[in-house]
Amino acid sequence: MDLNGNRKSPSLFSSFMYAAAGILTSIKQERNMRIHVLSSVFVILISFYFSITKMEWIIVLIAIGGMFAFELMNSAIERVVDLASPKFHLLAKQAKDLAAGAVFVYAILSVIIGVMIYFPYVSKLFR
């Protein structure tokens, strides 16, 4: 707190550390985040193998980053809902289901993107 009783903003470095802690917490505690990390490593490896174009890299990285962001937001929403409503409540369930639905929609979109980018490369292997 400053002299006027206002809350001080954390330093830029502290903000980055809090964000990193959130990402690490998600990887340690969320099975789906670990699946996304493993899938991303696989996708990055095959991207190097197939030497995808710069534009394809951009699209792949946006898909991966978006997936991580959606999963982090979903986990945050689940925790806030659990904190605010420890007992079952229909609206709490709906909030969690809606957040999970957003992750699912983006995951489907990411798979479609992956098929569109990698199918030509994979099919070339079998010709």
N, C-alpha and C positions, 0 to 999 in steps of 0.2 A: 504494500500500500504506500501511496505517496503521502505528502503532508496534508492534502485535502481529503484523505480517506478514500481516494479512488484506487481501484485495483490496477496494479502495474501490469502491462503486457509483458509476456516473457520475451527474452532476447530471441533474435532470429535463430541463433544456434540452438537454443532450448526448444523452439518450435519444431525445428528439424528433428531433434532428438525425441520429442513426444510423438511425432509422426512415425519415426522409425520404430519406436516402442510399440505403437499400434500395429504396424505391419508385422513385427515379430510375434506379438501376442496372437494375431490372427493365424499366422503360420503354425504356431505351437498348439493352439487350441481349436482350430477349425479344420475339420477333415476336408471340407470342400476347397478351402484355400490351398491345402497341400496338394490336392488333385490339380488345381489350376496351376500351381507352381511346376509340378512335374510335367503337365501337358505343355506348358510354355517352354520348358527346357527342351522337350522333344521337338516342338515346332521350330524353335530357334536352330536346333541342330540340323533338322532337315532343310531349313532355309539356307543354311550354309552349304549343305550337300548339293542342293539343286541350284545354287547361285541365283537366287531369285533377284528380280530387278529392284532398283531403288524404290520405285513406286510400290511394288509389292511389299517390300520391307516396311515402308511407312504404314501401309494398311494393316499388315500383320502386327506391328508394334502398337498401333491404335487399338486393335482388337484385344491384344493381351493386356495393355494398360487399362482399357475400359472394363475388362473382366475383373481385374484386381480391384478397381475402384468400386464396381458394383458389389463385389463380395464383401469388401470392407464396410460399405454402407449398410448392407444387409445385416452383417454381424453387429454393427453399432445399433441399428434399429431393434434387433432382437434383444440386446442387452438393456436398452432403455425401456422397452416394453416390459421385460421381465422385472426390472426394478420398479416401474410404476404400477404394475399389475401382477403381483406375485401369485395371486389366485387366478384360476381360469376366468376369462371374460371374452365374450364373443368378439368384441372390437379389438382386443389385444391379439387374438388369433388372426383376425382379418388383417391387421397391420403387419404381422409377421408374414402371413401368406402373400400379401401384396409385395412386400420387399423381396421375398423369395421368387415371386413371379417375375419381377424385374430382372433378377439375375438369370432366370431361366430363359427369358426372351433374348437377352444379350448373348447367352451361351449358344442358343440356336443360331442367332445371327453370325456368331463367330465361327461356328461349324460350317455354315453356308459359305462364308468368306474363305475358309480354309479349303473347302472342296473346289471352289472356283479358282483359287490360286494354284493349288497343288495338283489337281487332276491332270492338267496337261503335262506336267513334269513326270508324274507317276505313269501315265499312259505311254509316254515316250520310252520308258524303261522296258515295256512289254512289247514294243514294236520290233 
